[in-house]
C-alpha cells in the first residue's frame, strides 16, 4: 500500500515568506536554543580550579571546546543531521534520548506561545554574554583566538591525565542543547533552526567561551572555589548577570521539554508508550504538541534530582552521560540513513560512523569515570523508561496477536448466525477493533451470549501510517463484509502520527458519510485496495455538497423520554441526569438524500435510506475490554512484562475512541486473554 503524501511538502516550504521565517527563527531562541545558550554557566564552572596550572591550560581547554562545538554542533547536527527529517518532523529515537529531558534543574510549563514568551529572555541573555565575552577578550587577552589552532587541541589530548579526562564529561555541556535542534524539528522549520544557530547561537557561544578563557588565562592561579564566570563579569553588572542567568536557566529547560513532547508523542503512535493526552497547539505546524501528563512527570523528576544530588557537578555528570549516549545513537542511525535512504556509498556512511563514533567513544569513556558521581542516575531512569516502553509494546502486540488468532470468519456472522437464531435489531452498531479482517473475538463472544446485532454493522479500525498527516481524501478505506443484503461494512481509518481523528466530535458523522459515499460510488472508477474479504475503496472527503448524503443540523428540542421501542439513543452530556419529561436535545446532525440525484440507482437509494433510518434509530458503540493473564508455567520475564502492562493499562488514560461516547450508547464486552 502506498503511503499518502504529506500535505506539508518541500515545495510548500520553499514558499515560506521571509517574515514567517524570521518569526520561526525568533521562536527557536526560546524553545530550541534555550538550553544550549545557558551552557556557559556550567562548562568552565564544573572544571576544577586546580586543573589550571598555567595560562596555556586555558588555551587548551578553549581549543577543545571550540572544536567540539564546531565538529559536533555545527558540522554534525546543523549541516548533516537536520537533513534527515521525516516530511518536516523529527524521527523517533530510542528511550535513551528521552532520558535527557530529566537531567536539568528546573522545568517550566509548555504552551503554544512558549517561543514568543521566552525568546526575548534568551535574546537579552545572548546579547549580554556575547557582550561580556567581547569585553573580556579585549580587556584581558586579545590573543585568545590563537587557541583556535588545532595545535592547542593536540596539546590538550597529548597532555591528558585522569583529572582532565574526568573533565571531558563537563565539557560536553557546551553541546547540551544540540540534540534539540533535531528533536524539535517538528515544531519549527529546518531553515529557521539552521539559520538561527549558524548566524547567532554559534558565534555568540564562541565569543562567550573565548571571553571566559581569556579571563582564566590571567587568573589561572585563583583560590580553590574561585568562580571564573561570575568573577569575569564587571562588578556593576553582576546583579544583572544573576537575574538573567536565573531566567535563562529556567527557559533553558524548555528545549528538552518540547523535545520530550515530540518524542513521546511519536512513540505513543508507534505503540511504544502508554496512552497520554496530547494537545496540538498549532493548526499550521503539526509537530507542535503539548502533553500535560509528561509535563508533570518531568517536573517531579527534576525536583527529585535537584533535592537528591544537591550538587551541580553530579547533575552535570549525569547530563553529560545522557548527551553522549544521545549523540552515539544519532550517529549510528545517521549512518544507516546515509547508506539506505540517501543511497550514499558505504565508504561515506562508514566514514561518518567511524569519525563521529570515535570522537563520541572518547567522550563515553570519560563519562564512565564519573559513573559513581551522578552518572548512575541516568541508567536508573533508562531502565525504568525502557521497561515501561517494552512492557507496553509487548502487551499491545500480544493482545493484537490474540485477536488475530481468535477471530472468526465473516461467514460465521453472515451465514451461520441466522441459523443459530441470531436476530437483527434497528440501529447502527459501530464495532471498534484492531484487526482489519474477520470478526473480532470479543464481538463473537457477545453474539454467542446475546444472539442479536444491529441492522447495520460497521467494523471500524484505526491504522497509523509512517507520515505526519494523512489527507482527508485518502483517510477512509471502506468495503463490505459479505453481500450487499447483509448491510455489514468495514471502515479502515488511516492517520498519521500528528493526526487526531479519534478526538473529533463529528467522527461518527464522518464514518457514516464515508459509508454513504462508498454505497453511491461506482467501484470501477475509484482507487481501491485489495483485501481477502473483497475490495476496499478509498473514499474522498465526505459530507460535502454534491455527495451522497447531505448533513443537516437538527438542534430542535422535544419533550419526552428515550424511545426504547425503536432503540433511539440521545446525545446526553456526561454526568447529567434527565427527568422523564425534561426537554432533551437530539443529535446535532441528521442525513438526507439529495432530491436531485439522477446518478443514484434505485438499489443505491434504498441502501442509503436504510443507512439513514438505522442512524435515526440510534447508534451503539462496541468496545472490547480485555483482561490479560499469563499461562501457567511462563517464565518470570514474561510474567513481569504482562504485570507491568496490566498496571500501566489500568492507570493510564482511557482509549481516545471512547472519550466522547455517551454511556447510554456504549457496550463494553469483557474477555480474558490468556497470553
C-alpha positions in Angstrom: 0.0 0.0 0.0 1.5 3.3 -1.0 1.6 5.9 1.8 -0.3 9.1 1.1 1.9 12.1 0.6 2.0 14.6 3.4 0.4 18.0 2.7 3.5 19.7 4.1 5.8 19.1 1.2 9.2 20.6 0.4 7.6 22.8 -2.3 5.4 24.4 0.3 8.4 25.1 2.5 10.2 26.8 -0.4 7.3 29.3 -0.4 7.9 30.2 3.2 8.0 34.0 3.4 10.9 35.9 4.9 8.5 37.3 7.6 7.4 33.8 8.6 11.0 32.6 8.5 12.1 35.4 10.8 9.2 34.7 13.2 10.2 31.0 13.4 13.8 31.8 13.8 12.9 34.1 16.7 10.8 31.5 18.3 13.6 28.9 18.2 15.6 31.1 20.6 13.1 30.4 23.3 12.3 26.8 22.6 15.2 25.1 20.7 18.3 27.0 21.9 17.3 27.9 25.4 19.4 25.1 26.9 22.4 25.5 24.6 22.6 29.2 25.3 22.9 28.6 29.1 25.7 26.0 28.8 28.4 28.7 29.5 27.0 28.8 33.1 28.3 25.3 33.7 31.1 24.3 31.4 34.1 26.2 32.9 32.4 26.3 36.3 32.5 22.5 36.6 36.2 22.3 35.8 38.3 22.2 39.0 40.5 25.3 39.6 43.5 23.0 40.4 43.4 21.8 36.8 44.6 25.2 35.6 48.3 25.0 36.3 49.3 27.7 33.7 47.7 30.1 31.3 48.4 27.6 28.5 45.9 25.2 30.0 43.1 27.8 29.4 44.1 27.9 25.8 43.9 24.2 25.5 40.5 23.9 27.2 39.1 26.7 24.9 40.5 25.0 21.9 38.9 21.7 22.9 35.5 23.4 23.5 35.8 25.3 20.2 36.4 22.2 18.1 33.8 20.1 20.0 31.2 22.8 19.3 32.3 23.2 15.7 32.5 19.5 14.8 29.5 18.2 16.8 27.0 21.0 16.9 27.8 22.9 13.7 29.0 20.2 11.3 27.2 17.1 12.5 23.8 18.5 13.7 23.3 21.8 11.8 24.6 20.6 8.4 24.1 16.8 8.4 21.5 15.5 10.9 19.0 18.2 10.1 18.7 16.9 6.6 17.3 13.6 7.8 13.8 14.8 8.6 10.6 12.9 8.1 8.5 15.2 6.0 9.3 18.1 8.3 9.2 16.0 11.5 11.9 14.7 13.7 12.4 10.9 13.6 11.6 8.9 16.8 14.7 7.9 18.8 15.3 5.3 21.5 14.4 5.8 25.1 18.0 6.8 25.9 17.3 10.2 24.3 14.1 10.6 26.2 16.0 10.4 29.5 17.9 13.7 28.7 14.7 15.6 29.5 15.0 14.6 33.1 18.5 15.8 33.9 18.1 19.5 34.3 17.5 21.7 37.4 14.2 23.5 36.6 11.3 22.8 34.3 8.5 25.2 33.1 5.1 24.5 31.7 4.7 24.4 27.9 2.2 26.3 25.8 1.7 27.1 22.1 3.0 30.6 22.7 6.1 29.5 24.6 8.5 30.6 21.8 7.3 34.2 21.9 7.2 34.2 25.7 10.8 33.0 26.2 12.6 34.2 23.1 13.1 37.8 24.4 14.7 36.5 27.6 17.1 34.3 25.6 17.9 37.1 23.2 18.8 39.5 26.0 20.9 36.7 27.6 22.8 36.1 24.4 23.5 39.7 23.9 24.7 40.0 27.5 27.1 37.0 27.5 28.3 37.9 24.0 29.0 41.5 25.1 30.7 40.3 28.2 32.8 37.9 26.2 34.0 40.6 23.8 34.8 42.8 26.8 36.9 40.0 28.4 38.7 39.3 25.2 39.9 42.8 24.6 40.4 43.6 28.3 42.3 40.5 29.4 43.8 38.7 26.5 43.1 39.7 22.9 45.4 36.8 21.7 43.0 34.1 23.0 41.8 33.4 19.4 45.2 31.9 18.7 43.8 28.9 20.6 41.6 28.1 17.6 44.6 26.5 16.1 44.5 22.7 16.1 47.9 22.7 17.8 46.3 23.5 21.1 43.7 20.8 20.6 46.6 18.4 20.0 48.3 19.6 23.2 45.1 19.1 25.2 44.9 15.5 24.0 48.6 14.8 24.4 48.7 16.1 28.0 45.5 14.5 29.1 45.6 12.9 32.6 43.0 11.4 34.9 41.7 14.7 36.2 41.5 16.2 32.7 39.9 13.0 31.4 37.1 13.4 34.0 36.5 17.0 33.0 35.6 15.9 29.5 32.1 15.0 30.7 31.7 18.5 31.9 32.9 20.0 28.6 30.1 18.0 26.9 27.7 20.5 28.5 28.8 23.0 25.8 26.8 21.0 23.3 23.9 20.1 25.8 21.2 21.5 23.5 22.5 20.2 20.1 20.1 17.3 20.1 17.1 19.6 20.5 17.9 21.0 17.0 16.8 17.7 15.7 14.2 16.6 18.2 12.4 20.0 18.0 12.3 19.8 14.2 8.6 19.1 14.2 7.9 22.4 16.0 9.9 24.6 13.6 11.2 24.6 10.0 14.6 23.2 9.1 15.7 26.5 7.7 14.8 28.5 10.8 16.7 26.2 13.1 19.8 26.1 11.0 19.8 29.9 10.3 19.5 30.8 13.9 22.3 28.5 15.0 24.8 29.5 12.3 24.1 33.3 12.4 23.6 33.9 16.1 24.0 31.0 18.5 27.3 29.6 17.3 29.2 32.9 17.1 27.9 34.2 20.4 28.9 31.0 22.2 32.4 31.1 20.7 32.7 34.7 21.9 31.4 33.8 25.4 33.8 30.8 25.8 36.7 32.9 24.4 36.0 35.6 26.9 36.0 33.1 29.8 39.2 31.5 28.6 40.8 35.0 28.3 39.9 35.8 31.9 41.1 32.4 33.2 44.4 32.8 31.3 45.1 35.8 33.5 43.6 34.4 36.8 44.6 30.7 36.5 46.1 30.6 40.0 42.9 31.7 41.8 41.6 30.1 45.1 40.1 26.7 45.0 36.4 27.8 44.9 37.1 30.6 42.5 34.1 31.1 40.1 35.7 32.2 36.8 32.4 33.1 35.2 31.0 35.4 37.9 34.3 36.9 38.6 34.8 37.7 34.9 31.6 39.9 34.9 32.2 43.5 35.6 31.2 44.3 39.2 28.5 46.8 38.3 26.8 44.2 36.1 26.8 41.2 38.4 23.3 41.8 39.7 22.1 41.9 36.1 24.0 38.7 35.4 22.5 36.9 38.3 18.9 37.9 37.3 19.5 37.0 33.6 21.2 33.7 34.5 18.2 32.6 36.6 15.7 33.5 33.9 17.8 31.9 31.2 18.3 28.7 33.2 14.5 28.4 33.7 14.0 29.0 29.9 16.8 26.6 29.0 14.9 23.5 30.1 12.1 24.4 27.6 14.1 22.9 24.7 14.2 19.5 26.3 10.6 19.7 27.4 9.3 20.3 23.9 11.7 17.7 22.6 10.3 15.2 25.0 6.7 16.0 23.9 7.6 15.3 20.3 9.4 12.1 21.0 6.8 10.7 23.4 4.0 11.6 21.0 5.6 9.6 18.2 6.4 6.7 20.5 2.8 6.6 21.5 1.7 6.5 17.9 4.0 3.5 17.4 2.5 1.7 20.4 5.7 2.1 22.4 4.4 4.4 25.2 1.2 4.3 27.3 -1.8 6.4 26.4 -1.4 10.1 27.3 -3.4 13.2 26.5 -1.8 15.0 23.5 -2.8 18.6 22.7 -1.9 20.0 19.3 -1.1 23.7 19.9 -0.9 24.8 16.3 -3.0 24.4 13.2 -0.1 25.2 11.0 2.8 23.2 12.5 1.5 19.7 13.0 4.5 18.8 15.2 3.8 21.4 17.9 2.3 19.3 20.7 1.8 19.6 24.5 1.4 16.6 26.8 0.3 17.7 30.3 0.9 14.3 31.9 4.6 14.3 30.7 5.0 17.8 31.9 4.1 16.9 35.4 6.3 13.9 35.3 9.3 16.0 34.2 8.7 18.4 37.0 8.6 15.6 39.6 11.8 14.0 38.2 13.7 17.3 38.0 12.8 18.2 41.6 13.9 14.8 42.8 17.2 15.2 41.1 17.8 18.6 42.5 16.9 17.7 46.0 18.7 14.4 45.9 22.0 15.5 44.5 22.5 19.0 46.0 25.5 19.3 43.7 25.7 20.8 40.2 28.7 18.7 39.4 26.7 15.5 39.9 23.9 16.8 37.8 26.5 17.8 35.1 27.9 14.3 35.1 24.5 12.7 34.6 23.7 15.3 31.9 27.0 14.6 30.1 26.3 10.9 30.1 22.8 11.5 28.6 24.2 13.8 26.0 26.9 11.5 24.8 24.6 8.5 24.6 22.1 10.5 22.5 25.0 11.5 20.2 26.0 7.9 19.7 22.5 6.8 18.9 22.2 9.7 16.4 25.5 8.8 14.8 24.5 5.1 14.3 21.1 6.0 12.9 22.5 8.6 10.6 25.0 6.2 9.1 22.1 3.9 8.2 20.1 6.8 6.7 23.1 7.7 4.6 23.5 4.1 3.3 19.9 3.0 2.9 17.8 6.2 2.4 20.2 8.7 0.8 21.9 5.8 -1.0 25.4 7.1 -0.4 28.3 4.8 -0.8 29.4 2.5 2.1 32.6 4.5 2.2 30.8 7.8 3.0 28.4 6.2 5.6 31.3 4.2 7.1 33.5 7.3 7.3 30.7 9.2 9.1 30.2 6.4 11.6 33.9 5.9 12.2 34.8 9.6 12.5 32.0 10.8 14.8 31.8 7.4 16.5 35.5 7.6 17.5 35.0 11.1 18.9 31.9 10.2 20.9 33.5 6.9 22.1 36.2 9.1 23.8 33.5 11.1 25.5 31.8 7.9 26.7 35.0 6.6 28.3 35.4 10.0 30.0 31.9 10.0 31.3 32.2 6.4 32.7 34.9 7.6 35.1 32.2 9.7 36.7 29.6 6.9 36.9 29.6 6.8 40.7 29.3 10.6 40.9 25.9 11.1 39.5 26.0 9.4 36.1 24.5 6.2 37.6 21.1 8.0 37.8 20.9 8.1 34.1 21.0 4.3 33.9 18.2 4.1 36.6 16.0 6.3 34.5 16.9 4.4 31.4 16.0 1.1 33.0 12.6 2.4 34.1 11.7 4.1 30.9 12.9 1.1 28.8 10.8 -1.2 31.0 7.7 0.9 30.5 8.1 1.1 26.7 9.0 -2.6 26.4 6.1 -3.7 28.6 3.6 -1.5 26.8 4.7 -2.6 23.3 4.9 -6.3 24.3 1.4 -6.2 25.9 -0.1 -4.4 22.9 1.4 -6.8 20.4 0.3 -9.8 22.4 -3.3 -8.5 22.5 -3.2 -7.9 18.8 -1.8 -11.4 18.1 -4.6 -12.9 20.4 -7.2 -11.1 18.4 -5.8 -12.4 15.1 -5.6 -15.9 16.3 -9.1 -16.0 17.9 -11.0 -14.0 15.3 -13.8 -15.8 13.4 -14.5 -15.7 9.7 -17.1 -13.4 8.2 -19.1 -16.5 7.0 -19.7 -17.3 10.7 -21.5 -14.0 11.1 -23.3 -13.8 7.7 -24.1 -17.5 7.0 -24.2 -19.4 10.3 -25.5 -16.8 12.7 -29.1 -16.7 11.2 -29.4 -20.5 11.6 -28.4 -20.1 15.2 -31.3 -17.8 16.0 -29.4 -14.5 15.8 -31.8 -11.6 15.1 -31.3 -8.1 13.7 -32.5 -5.0 15.7 -32.9 -1.4 14.4 -30.0 0.9 14.6 -26.2 1.1 13.7 -23.6 -0.9 15.6 -20.0 0.6 15.5 -17.6 -2.2 16.4 -14.1 -0.8 17.2 -11.4 -3.4 16.5 -7.6 -3.5 15.8 -8.0 -6.3 13.2 -8.9 -5.4 9.6 -10.1 -8.9 8.5 -12.6 -11.2 10.1 -14.8 -10.7 13.2 -13.0 -9.8 16.4 -13.2 -12.4 19.2 -15.0 -10.1 21.6 -17.9 -9.5 19.2 -18.4 -13.2 18.5 -18.3 -13.7 22.3 -21.0 -11.1 22.6 -23.2 -12.7 19.9 -22.8 -16.1 21.5 -24.2 -14.8 24.8 -26.7 -12.4 23.4 -27.8 -13.5 19.9 -28.7 -10.2 18.3 -26.9 -7.4 16.5 -28.0 -4.2 14.6 -29.4 -3.9 11.1 -26.3 -2.0 10.0 -22.9 -3.1 11.3 -19.7 -1.1 10.8 -16.3 -2.5 11.8 -14.0 0.4 12.4 -10.2 0.0 12.6 -7.5 2.7 13.1 -4.2 2.2 11.3 -1.3 4.5 11.8 0.8 5.5 8.8 4.5 6.5 9.0 3.7 10.1 7.8 2.9 13.2 9.8 -0.6 13.6 8.3 -2.9 11.7 6.0 -5.0 13.9 3.7 -8.8 13.6 4.3 -9.2 12.4 0.7 -7.1 9.3 1.5 -8.1 8.7 5.1 -11.1 6.3 4.8 -10.9 2.8 3.2 -14.4 1.3 3.0 -15.6 -2.2 2.0 -18.3 -4.7 2.5 -18.3 -7.8 4.8 -20.4 -10.3 3.0 -23.0 -9.5 0.4 -25.0 -6.3 -0.1 -28.0 -7.6 1.6 -26.2 -8.1 4.9 -25.6 -4.3 5.4 -22.2 -5.0 7.1 -19.3 -2.7 6.3 -15.7 -2.3 7.2 -14.0 1.1 7.5 -10.3 1.5 8.0 -9.3 4.9 9.2 -5.7 5.8 8.3 -4.0 8.5 10.2 -0.5 10.0 10.7 1.3 10.5 14.0 0.2 14.1 14.0 -3.5 13.4 13.2 -6.1 13.4 15.9 -9.0 11.9 14.0 -10.3 10.0 17.0 -10.7 13.1 19.2 -13.1 14.9 16.9 -16.7 15.3 18.0 -18.0 14.7 14.5 -16.2 11.4 14.0 -19.4 9.3 13.8 -20.8 11.6 11.1 -17.5 11.2 9.2 -17.8 7.5 9.3 -21.4 7.4 8.2 -20.7 9.9 5.5 -17.9 7.8 4.2 -20.1 4.7 4.2 -22.7 6.7 2.2 -20.1 7.7 -0.3 -19.0 4.1 -0.7 -22.5 3.0 -1.4 -23.1 5.6 -4.1 -19.7 5.2 -5.9 -19.1 3.1 -8.9 -16.2 1.0 -7.6 -14.8 0.5 -11.0 -13.9 4.2 -11.2 -12.4 4.5 -7.7 -9.0 4.0 -6.3 -9.2 0.8 -4.3 -7.2 -1.7 -2.2 -7.4 -5.5 -2.4 -8.5 -7.4 0.6 -9.3 -11.1 1.2 -12.8 -10.0 2.2 -13.3 -8.1 -1.0 -12.5 -4.7 -2.4 -11.7 -1.7 -0.2 -12.4 1.7 -1.7 -10.5 4.8 -0.8 -13.3 7.3 -0.2 -12.8 11.0 -0.6 -13.8 13.7 1.9 -17.4 13.0 2.9 -20.1 15.4 3.9 -19.6 17.9 1.1 -22.2 19.4 -1.2 -23.0 17.1 -4.1 -22.1 13.9 -2.2 -24.4 11.0 -1.5 -25.6 12.2 2.0 -26.3 15.8 3.0 -25.7 16.6 6.7 -28.5 18.7 8.3 -28.1 20.4 11.7 -31.0 19.4 13.9 -30.9 21.1 17.3 -34.6 21.2 18.0 -35.7 20.4 21.5 -38.5 18.0 22.2 -40.2 16.7 25.3 -40.3 13.0 26.3 -38.0 10.2 27.3 -35.8 7.8 25.4 -37.9 5.7 23.0 -36.9 2.2 24.0 -39.1 0.7 21.3 -37.0 1.8 18.4 -33.7 1.8 20.4 -33.2 5.6 19.9 -30.1 7.0 21.6 -30.0 10.6 22.7 -26.8 12.7 23.0 -26.8 13.4 26.7 -23.9 15.3 28.3 -21.9 13.1 30.5 -22.7 13.3 34.2 -26.2 15.0 33.8 -29.4 13.4 34.8 -32.6 14.0 32.8 -36.1 13.7 34.1 -38.8 11.8 32.2 -40.5 14.9 30.9 -37.4 17.1 30.6 -36.5 18.6 27.2 -33.8 16.7 25.5 -31.5 17.8 22.7 -31.4 15.4 19.8 -28.2 14.6 17.8 -27.0 17.7 16.0 -26.5 16.1 12.6 -29.0 14.2 10.5 -28.6 12.9 7.0 -30.8 13.4 3.9 -30.5 12.0 0.4 -30.3 14.8 -2.3 -33.6 15.1 -4.1 -32.0 15.6 -7.5 -29.5 12.7 -7.8 -30.1 11.1 -11.2 -26.9 9.1 -10.9 -28.2 7.1 -7.9 -29.9 3.9 -8.8 -33.0 2.6 -7.0 -31.0 0.0 -5.2 -28.4 2.6 -4.1 -31.2 4.9 -2.9 -32.7 2.1 -0.9 -29.4 1.2 0.8 -28.7 4.8 1.6 -32.2 5.3 3.0 -31.8 2.2 5.2 -28.5 3.6 6.5 -30.3 6.9 7.3 -33.1 5.0 9.0 -30.7 3.0 11.0 -28.9 6.2 12.2 -32.2 7.7 13.2 -33.0 4.6 15.3 -29.8 5.0 17.3 -26.1 4.1 17.4 -24.4 1.7 19.7 -20.6 1.5 20.2 -19.0 -1.8 20.9 -15.6 -1.8 22.6 -13.6 -4.9 23.7 -12.4 -4.8 27.3 -9.5 -7.3 27.6 -8.1 -8.8 30.7 -4.6 -10.2 30.2 -3.4 -13.1 32.2 -0.3 -15.3 31.9 -0.3 -19.0 31.2 0.8 -21.4 33.9 4.5 -22.2 33.5 5.5 -19.0 31.8 8.9 -17.6 32.7 9.5 -14.7 35.1 10.4 -12.2 32.3 7.1 -12.7 30.5 5.1 -12.6 33.8 6.8 -9.3 34.7 6.1 -7.7 31.4 2.4 -8.7 31.4 2.1 -7.5 35.0 3.7 -4.1 34.1 1.4 -3.8 31.1 -1.7 -4.5 33.1 -0.7 -1.9 35.7 0.0 0.7 33.0 -3.2 -0.1 31.2 -5.3 0.4 34.3 -3.6 3.6 35.4 -3.1 5.4 32.1 -5.8 7.3 30.1 -8.8 5.7 28.6 -8.6 4.9 24.8 -9.3 8.1 22.9 -12.1 6.5 20.9 -14.2 6.1 24.0 -13.8 9.7 25.3 -16.9 11.2 23.6 -19.2 8.2 23.6 -22.4 8.6 25.7 -22.5 6.0 28.4 -26.0 5.0 27.3 -24.7 4.0 23.9 -21.5 2.3 25.0 -21.3 -1.5 25.2 -18.1 -2.9 26.6 -17.5 -6.6 26.1 -15.1 -8.2 28.5 -12.8 -11.1 27.6 -9.9 -12.9 29.3 -6.8 -13.1 27.1 -4.5 -15.9 28.2 -1.1 -15.0 26.9 
